[in-house]
Amino acid sequence: MFIAALSILPILAPQAKPANAPQPVVWTNAKPKQWELKALVEQAKPTALGTFANTYTTRKEKAQYDRFVRITKEDWVELEMQGFENMYSYDSTTKVQAETPNLVSFTTACYSYMGGAHGLGITRTYNFGFLKGKPAQLTLMDFTGTKANRDKVLARLFNRIRKTEGTDWVEEGLVKGVNSTQAERFWVGAKGMTWEFDPYELGSYASGPFTFLLSWKDLKGLVRFDTHLKGLAR
C-alpha cells in the first residue's frame, strides 16, 4: 500500500479577476467517509502565450490529480477491509500570479492527507514566455540571461534564507545552498520574484514552509527587464 502525501499551502492571492475572466478547470472525486479530492486550475487569457501556458499547466496538474486518485482508490481496497477511519483528501488550487503579453506565471498550492499525524503542503510553480519567438516554459536563467547572474541571484536568495528564523537545517549546516529544483520553484509578481520552499526542505515540519521574495531592487542588474519582464507593473 502506498502511503505518502503530496500537498501545497495557500500562497499570496492575486487580485480579484474581472467577470469575463476565463473559467477555471475543475476536477472532483469523492466517496463518503473515504476520500474527497478536488483540483482547480485558473486559466490565463487565450492569447498565443496564454493558451500554451494553460495547456501545459493544466496537463501537469491533471497528471498529479489523476495519480492521487489512482493511489487513493488502490489504497482503499485494503483500507476499507481494515476499518480505516480517516478520509483521504486532496485540495489543489492553481492561480495566475502574473499575466502580460510577455509572461504568464502560475502557482499551485496543494494540500493532501493520506493518514498519519498530519497532511503535507507543497508548492509547484510554472513560468512561461517567448523563446526565439515561440511560447515556452521559462527557467531562472531565461530571466537572468547568464549563468553568472543566475548564481548571484541564488547567492542572494540563500543569504536571505540564512538570516531567516526557523531555517534550522541551514543553521546546523545540513543545507548548504539552493538545489536545482528549489532554484526553479519561483513565481513572478509585481513586487519581484518569489521562491517557495516546502516543509522539510529547510527545517522540520514544525518550522513550516518558507516564502522568500527578492524585490526588483534586490534583483537590479541581475535580471533583464527588456524581455520576459517587459510590461510588468513594478
Order of alpha helices (4+ residues) and beta strands (2+ residues): beta-beta-alpha-beta-beta-beta-beta-alpha-alpha-alpha-alpha-beta-beta-beta
